[in-house]
């Protein structure tokens, strides 16, 4: 499992990992100086061994490619207007989906190139998290999921 850890004044922002029983806790990615990053949504690509996240401080979407130890930006707010307060993140096939509470919507982008940004939903009130599911998987009514995106659109 992976999670974000930040405390603006006492610790450097980071993404940590551990086994599902809580053992083998380690820093997966150190993100910067004190108060210099605000990682929120995380999405893990288990086939490529890549970890994506959105940074609310710098308004950008990044990836860390574990096999090559490469960290790179996918997109940032000066390239994309709808990336000004990103919080949630989901990976589904070739797209990354994020919520943006400044624009009150859910957006998607090509995960490799950072191109083809599209507004998937708008006029939401302060969306925080997003989850994407394959439409061939049965999701029970009443589950506390924030969004089900039909895979036919992806």
N, C-alpha and C positions, 0 to 999 in steps of 0.2 A: 504494500500500500504506500501511497505517496500523499503528502499533505504540505500545506504552506505554513511557514512559521515566521512571524514577524512581531517585533516589539520595537516601535520606532526609537525608543530612547536607550534601550539597554542591550539589544542584540542586533547583529546584522541580519537582514532578511534572507531567508533561505527556503529551499524545498527539501524536505526530509523524506526518508523512506524507512520501512521496516517490514519484516515478515508479517503475515496476517495474525500471528499470535503475539505480536509486539516485540519479538526478539530481533536482534541484528539491526538495531536502529542506527542510521547513518545520515550524514548530510549528503544529499544527492547533488544539489546545485547551490553554490553560494552566490547570491545575487548582487551584492554590492555593499556599500557603506551603510552606516546607521541612518535610517529614514530615507534611503535612496531608492527604494523599490517597494511595491505593494502587490506581490503576487496573489492572485485570487483563484480564478478558475484553472483547473488542471485537466488535461486529457492525455492519456497514455496510448500510444500505438504499440501494441505488443508484438506485431509482426516485424516492425522496423526497429523496435527498441528506441523509440523517440518519445520525449515528453514535451508537451506543449503547455503553455500557460499564458494568461493575460496579466498585464501589469497595470494596475490602476494609477500608479504614480506617474509613469511615463507614457501611459495610454498607448500600449503596443501589445502585439501578440508575438511570442517568441517560441522557439523550439530548441531543445537540446538533443543532439543525436549522440546517444551513448557509445555506439560502436566506434565513432571517429572523434569523440570528445569535442564536437563542434556545436557551438551556441550561435544562433543567428535569429535575426528578426524576420518575421513573415510580413507584417505590415505595422505601421505606426500612424498616429493621429495626423501627422502633417501630410500623409499620403491618402488617408481615408477619413472622411468627415465623421463617419458613424463609429468611431473608435475613441470616444472622449471620456467614457467612464465605464470600461468593461468590467464585468464581474464574473459571469458564468462562462463556461467553455465546454463544448462537446465535440467529439470527433465522430464522423460517420462517413465511411467510404472515402471519397476524395475531398471532402469538405470539412472545414472547421466552422462551428456555429458559436456565436457569442451573444451575450445579452449586454445591452448598453443602457444604463439607467438615465443618462442624460438625454438620449434620443428616444427612450421608452420603447425599445424594439429588440428584435432578434435578427441577427445578420449572419450571412455565411460567406465564406471565401474559399477559393481553391487552396488546399493545404500545402501544396508544393510551391506554387508561384506567388501566392498572395494576391492574385488577380481575380477578376469577376466577382467583386463584392456585390451581394444582393440582399435587399431587405426582405426577410421572410415573413415577419409579422411586425406590425406597428401599433401605435396607440395603446400600449400596455402601460400599466402603472408600476414603475420602478421594478422591472424584471431583474432578478438576481441570479438564478441558476437556470441551466438548460440541460436537458438530457435528450439524446436522439436514439430512437429505436427502429429496428427493422420491422416493417409492417407485416412480415410473416411470423413474428413472435407475438403471441397472445399476451396482451396487457389487461389485467383484471380491472374492471371498473372500481373506482374508489381508491386506486393506488395514488399515493401522494407524489405524482410526477408533475413536472412543470410544463412539459411540452412533449408531444408525440409528433414527430415529423415523418410524414409518409415517405418511404424510400423511393417512391416513384418520382418525387421531385428532386432527388439528389443525384 
